[in-house]
Amino acid sequence: MDAFQHDRVVVPRRGKPAAVLVVVEGSDSKVVMSIASSPSAMERDLRIDFFRGLALFCIFIDHLPNNFVAEFTLQSVMFSDAAEVFILLSGLTAGMVYGRAMERQGFVIAGVRVYHRVWQLYVAHVFLFMMFIAMVAYTVGALNNSLYAEEFGAANFLDEPGVAVTKALTLQFQPAFMHILPLYIVLLAVLPFVVAGFRSWPRVILFASFALWLAVQFDKRIALSAYPGPDRVWPFNPFAWQGLFFLGVWLGWRGTRGEVSWLGRRWLFLLAAALSLAGFLIRLNWTLHDFYDPIPVLVSGRPLWLFLSKTDLGLLRFANVLAVALLVARLIHPQARFLASRAARPFVICGRNSLHIFCLGILLSVLGHLVLNEFFGGIPMQFAVSAAGVAIMISVAALMEWFAAAQSASRASALGAPTAGRGARG
């Protein structure tokens, strides 16, 4: 385990430290294990992996064009969608891992670890970009249809590849589906300084983060420029999305120390329940109206549109994902029985290997897009493409799990330790 061990953090239960999290990173995957007070008991907080896996499935399905199955993903029952869930969970995990590392190892060592992860993400993004562009360029040539280049936002690469590649390397060129990794890279690059600020001036840093998010809501000029310009900006504005990410970082870091007990207050739970229920009913009403037009729209989306911006993380999106996250944290135990069931395992293993599965899902989205456009794209085919893509993601994650377990067994055997697969006890 020493070759993969990443960090250890205390997990509070009802305000009291009761367990230790061991975050293990191997092949860009994070495994969060909870070792209870009893030395023989090994548990894992599966909620992060489960909901990250769910978000990855939803991202893939939502990217397919005119997909009937997308009416049943997270975006159909809440104001926010899988992107907000993914970024919030990433912030929580980063706060637990790197916040504790900074306390134990100092700013320099923890910063090096963060930037090592940033480099891994950057390499993954560049590789994904080249695969994405190669698929689009081949499709345009093979089908003699330049509309695909426009549809995938890759036309500028075909027109001026030298400039486009340079802009891609600086994260300014973001074709379709390629927005989340650049956002995550930028936010993670700032993380060491934010966590260092949390240690000394937590309220000041939180206030500054919220103030920056609020400023973006009123001034759309606060954004990063994107290619091709001059008026294009990043589809996910880092100045806005940092509010969600760094709030997650703070909650993850403080939560490991049992210092967010105020989240258990009854009035906050009731408020979160009310916000979640309102978002569910309104969004479900819109979804049902899309299914069957005579169903009346109870709350018009026009007055709410100013608060639903995905680019700038509008207020309703921000509040909705936080409310749902609080409900999940309060209502679902970290080792709930269903999270360890066979039905939940596909979600858990995909969430545990999130970087690889995310990149695979993007490429599968492109292939699925082409299949639905070039062949019969009716509802049966939409179900088939969605199911096939999810099955491939699960299969690759299962293969990675098997390989990781084999590596762990090999290392333990070399050290003379008894093994019985992943999670074995001597």
N, C-alpha and C positions, 0 to 999 in steps of 0.2 A: 504493500500500500504506500510505502514511502516515496515511490516514484511518481505517484499520482496525487498524493495528499496535498490539499490546497489550503485549508484553514479549518479552524475549530471555533465555534461560537456557542455561547450558552443560550438555550431557548427557555423563556419563561412560561410557566403554566399558571394562570390565574395570579399573575404578579410575582410568582416565586420561581427562581431558577430550578428547573427540574431535569434538564437534559442538556446534552451537548450535540451541536451539529457538526458533522465532519463533511466539509465540502470537498469532493474529490473531482479533479478535472483530468480527463484523459481523452485524447482525440477530440478536443474542443467541446466535450460534453461535461456538464456539471451534475454530479450526483450528490444530493443532499440527504445525509443520513442522520437520524437522531438516535443517540445512544443514551438510553434511560439510566436512571440511577443504579439499577441493578447491572453489574458488569456483564451478565449473560444476556441481557435483553437488548436487542438491536432493532430499532424502528427507523422509519423514514417519514419525513413530512412530505407526503405525496401530493399535496394540494398544488404546490408550485408546478411540478412536472405535469400533473393532470391538466390544469387549465392552460398551461403553455402549449401542451399538445393539442388541446381543443382549439386554441387560437390558430395554430398552424394549419389545422384542417380547414378552419373557416377562411383563412387567408387564401388558400388554394381554391376553394369552392367559389369564393366571392370574385376571384379574378377571371373565372370562366364567363364568356359573354352570354347575356340573356339567359342565365342559368336558373331554371326553376328551383333547383335544390338550394340556391342561395337565399331563397325566401324562408329557409328554416335555420339559418345560421344566426350568430349573435346579433347581427345588424338588424334583424327583423323583430327583435324583442327588447331592444334597448337603444338609447340615443347614440351611445358609443358603439364600437365594434371591436373586432379582433386586434386591430392595431393598438388601441388604447390598452387592452388587456396585456398584450405582449410587452409594451414599453413599461407599464406599471410593474409587472412581474420581473422584468429585467432590472428595474431600479431596486426593487426589494432584495433581489439576489445580490446585486452589486453592493448594496448597503451592508448586508450580513457578512459577505466575504471580505470586501476590501476595507470596510469601516473597522472591523475587528483587526484586520492585518495591520492597519495603520497604528492602532493602539499598541499592538504587540511588537511590531517590527520597525515602526517609525515611518516618516514621510517618504524617505528615499527608497527604501526597499519596497514598500507598498506601491509607490508610484511606478517603479520598474515593473512590478507585476501587472499593474493596470495597463501600462503601455505595451507590454508583451501581448496582452489580450487584444488591445487596439490593433496591433500589427497583424494578429491572426485574423481579425475581422476584416481588415483592409485587404489582405491577400485573398480572403474568401470573396470579398466584393469584386475585386478585379477579375478573379477567375470566373465568377458568375457573370460579370458583364461580358467577357469575351465569349463565353458559351452562349449567352443570350443573343449577342450580335451575330455570331456565326449561324445560329439557327434561323434568325430572321433573314439574314442575307441569303442563305441557301434557299429558304422558302420563296423569297421574292424572285430569285433567279429561276428556280425549278417550276414555279407556277406562273411566272411572267406576270406577276401582279404587284405593282408598286404600292398598292393601297395598304398592304401589310406593313410596309416600312413606316407609313404615316400612322397607322393604327397603333403600332407598338412604340411610336416616338423615336424611331431609329433612322428616319429619313436623312437627318443631318450627318449621320455617320457615313452613309452611302455617298453623300454629296461632297463632304470634306473630311475624310477619315482621319487625317493627321490632326486637325484641330479637335475633332470629336474625341479621339483617344486621349489627347492632352487634358481636355476638360473632364473626361471620365476619371482620369487619375487624380484630379483635384476635387473630385466628387461634385462637380458642377453639372455634368451631363448625366441625367438620370432618366433613362427610358422608362416605359411603362413597367410597373411591378417592381421597380428597382429603387424604392424610396426609403424603406425602413432601415436597411443596413447603413447607408450614409448618415442617417439621423443618429443611430445608435453609436456609430464611430465617433461622431462629434461630441455627443453627450458624455461618452465614456472618457474621451480625452480630457475633459474638464473635471472629471470626477475627483482626482486627487486633491485639487485645490478646494473643491466644495466640501469634501469630507474633512479636510484640515480646518476649514472655516467652521464646520459643525462642531468641532471639538472645542473651539474657543468662543465663537459667537453664533450659536445655533439660531437664535431668534433673528439676528440680523441677516443671516444667510437665507433663512426661510422667507423673511419679509422681502428681501431683494429679489428672490426667485419669483415670488407671487407678484411683485410690482412689475417685473419684466413681462410676465405673462399678461398682466392687466394692460400694460402699455401697448402690447401687440394688438389687443382687442380694439383699441381706439385708433391706432396708427398702423396701417398696413404697410407703410414704408419700412418698418422694422422687420427686415427679412434678409436672407442671403440670396444673392443673384444666382440664376441658373442659366445653363446653356440650352438652346440658343437664346440670346437676349434680344433687345435690351430690357424688356419688361417682365421676363419670366423669372419666377422665384422658386425656391425649393417647395415641392408639394407638401412636405411636412416641415413647417417652420420651426427650426431648433429653438428660437427665442421663445416660442410658445410651448412647445412640447417639453422643454426643460422643466417646466413647472410640475408636470406629472412625474417625470423621471426622478427628479431630485427630491420630491416629496416621498416617493417610494424608497429612495436611498435612505432618507432620514428615518422613515418608519422601520425599515429593515435593520438599520444599525441600532437605533434606540430599542427596538423590540428585543434584540438579543440580550439587552441589559435589563429588561423588565421595566423600562422607563416610559411606557406608553399605556399605562393602566387606565388612563382616562378614556381610552377607546372603548372600555367596557361599560361606560355610563349608559343608563337606560334611555335617556332622552336622545342620545346620539344614535342608538340603535333604532329607535322609533322614527327618527328623522330619516335615516338611511332607508328604512323600510318604506316610508312614504314616498321618497324620491324614486326608489327602484320601482315601486308599484305604479307610480304615475308614468314613468318612462316606459314601462312594459305595456300599460294599457293604451297609451297614445301611439306608440310605435306599432303595436299589434293591430290597432285600428287602421293605420295606414297600410299595413301589409294586407289585411283582409280586403281593404278597398281596392288594392291592386289586383287581387284575385277576382273580385266580383264588384264591378263598378257601381251597381245600385246601393251597395253598403255606404251609408253616409260617413263623411269625414267629421268626426266629433270635434277635433281640434285642428284648425288649419295650420299647415306647416309654414305659411308665409310669415306670420309674426315671429315664429320661432327660428326662422332661417338665420337671422343674425347671430344666434347663439348656438348654431349647429355646424359652424365652419370646421371642416376636418383639417384644412391647411393650418389654421391658427388655433386649433383645439378650443372650440367655442365652449362657453360656460356650461351648457347643458351636457355636452360630451364629458367634460372634466368632472362635473358633479356626479353624473350618472355612473361612471366607472368607479369612482371612489365609494359611492353608496353601495354598489353591488359587491365590491371587494370587502367592505366592512361586514355585510351580511354573510358572505362566504366564510370570512374569518371567524365570525361568531357562531354560525350554525353548523359548520362542518369541522369535525375533529381532524387534526393533522394525520391521524392514522385510522380514519373512518373505514369501516369494513368494505364498503363498496369501492374505495380507492385501491384496495389490494385485490380486487376481484379480477377474474379473467376478462370481464367486459371492459373494465377500466384500463387494463394493461396496455392496449394499443396507444391510448392517449399518453400514458405515463412514459413509455419508452420513447415515443416521439418527442415529448417535452424534454426528456433527459438528454436527447441528442439534437437539441433545437437548431444549432447552426447548420449542421449537415441537412437536416430535414427541411429547414426553411429554404436553403438553396435549391434542393431537389424540387420542392413545391413550386418555386418560381419557374423552373424549366418545364415542369409538368403543366403549369398553367399555359405556357406558350404552346406546347403540343396539343393540349386540350382545346385551346382557342382555335387552332388550325383545323382540328378534327371536326369541331362543331360548325365551322364556317364552310369547309370544303365538302363535308358529307351531310347526310340528313341530320339536322340539328334539332329535332323534335324532343319532347320531354323524355321518351325512353332513352334516346342517345345522351341526353344531358345527365340522366341518372347513371347510365353506363360509364360515361367519361369521369364523372365525379367519383363513383365507386372505384373505378380502376385506379385513378390517381391516388386516392386515399389508401388503397390496398398496397400500391407500390411504396408509398411513404412508410407504411407500417412494416412491410417486408424488409426494407433497407434498415430501418431502426432495429428490427429484431436481429438482423445480421450483425449490426454493430454491437448490440448487446452480447450476442454470442461470442464475438471476437474479443470484446473487452473482458468477458468472464474467462475466456481461454488464456488471455494474457495474464490476468490476475492469478489464475491457478498456476501458470508456468512460473511466475515470479515467486509465489509463495513456496512452490515445490523446490525451487532453486535455493531458497533460504532455509529449507528443511521444515517449513510450517505445514501442518495438516490442512487440507483444503477439501471443500465439498461444494465448490461453485461459489457464485456471488453470495455474499452475506453469510459465509460459513463461519462456524464457531469452533475453536480448538478445544 
